[in-house]
Amino acid sequence: MPDIIDSLKRLERVGSENSKTTQKLIAAATEPSQLIVKQFAVVGSERVDVVWVHNATGPSFSYTILKGRLCNDRRQSSFVDETRDDALAFSKDIADG
């Protein structure tokens, strides 16, 4: 029984929005998102749409550069490095293509 309690506590810590793992995930999402913004941003523009299409049958991803930060258009919260869920969605898109 102590093993299950330890496992549950570990999962609770890792799943917390303030955990070290979450902080590292958000930091990992920040760096490539800043590079994408740097590569695709149009000087003087408030908004730039960035769409990636992996291939004709593969996934497509829709992002927007808004006020100098990358947003995932398919998520309600905006910036890819704002929350754990946003960073995870961004990492999944990167892994998928």
C-alpha positions in Angstrom: 0.0 0.0 0.0 2.8 2.5 0.7 3.9 2.1 -3.0 0.6 3.3 -4.3 0.5 6.2 -1.9 4.0 7.3 -3.0 3.0 6.9 -6.7 -0.1 9.0 -6.2 1.9 11.7 -4.4 4.5 11.7 -7.2 1.8 12.0 -9.9 0.2 14.9 -7.9 3.6 16.7 -7.8 4.3 16.2 -11.5 0.8 17.1 -12.5 0.8 20.3 -10.6 0.9 23.5 -12.6 3.8 24.7 -10.4 5.9 21.6 -10.5 9.6 21.6 -11.7 8.5 19.4 -14.6 5.9 21.9 -15.7 8.4 24.8 -15.4 10.9 22.8 -17.6 8.1 22.0 -20.1 7.1 25.6 -20.4 10.7 26.7 -20.7 11.2 24.1 -23.5 8.2 25.5 -25.4 9.4 29.1 -25.0 12.7 28.7 -26.9 11.3 27.2 -30.2 8.3 29.5 -30.1 10.5 32.6 -29.8 12.6 31.3 -32.8 9.4 30.8 -34.8 8.3 34.3 -34.0 11.7 35.7 -35.0 11.6 33.8 -38.3 8.0 34.6 -39.3 7.2 37.9 -37.7 6.5 40.8 -40.0 8.0 44.1 -38.8 5.2 46.4 -37.6 2.5 43.8 -37.8 0.3 43.1 -34.7 -0.8 39.7 -36.1 0.8 37.1 -38.5 -0.9 33.8 -39.3 1.5 30.8 -39.5 0.2 27.5 -40.8 2.2 24.3 -41.2 1.0 21.5 -43.4 3.0 18.3 -42.9 1.8 16.7 -46.1 -1.4 16.3 -48.1 -2.7 13.5 -45.8 -0.9 14.5 -42.6 -1.7 16.9 -39.9 -1.8 20.6 -40.3 -1.2 23.1 -37.6 -2.5 26.6 -37.3 -0.7 29.2 -35.2 -0.7 32.9 -35.0 2.0 35.4 -33.9 0.2 37.9 -31.8 2.0 40.8 -30.1 5.3 39.0 -30.5 4.2 35.6 -29.1 3.2 32.4 -30.7 -0.5 31.3 -30.2 -2.0 27.9 -31.0 -5.2 28.7 -32.9 -6.9 25.5 -31.8 -6.7 26.2 -28.1 -8.8 28.6 -26.0 -5.9 29.9 -24.0 -3.6 31.6 -26.2 0.2 31.4 -25.9 2.1 28.1 -26.4 4.3 28.8 -23.3 1.6 30.1 -21.0 0.3 26.9 -19.3 1.3 23.2 -19.1 -1.6 22.2 -21.3 -0.6 24.7 -24.0 3.0 23.6 -23.9 2.0 20.0 -24.1 -0.2 20.7 -27.2 2.7 22.6 -28.8 5.1 19.7 -28.0 2.6 17.2 -29.5 2.4 19.3 -32.7 6.2 19.4 -32.9 6.3 15.6 -32.4 3.7 15.0 -35.1 5.4 16.9 -37.8 
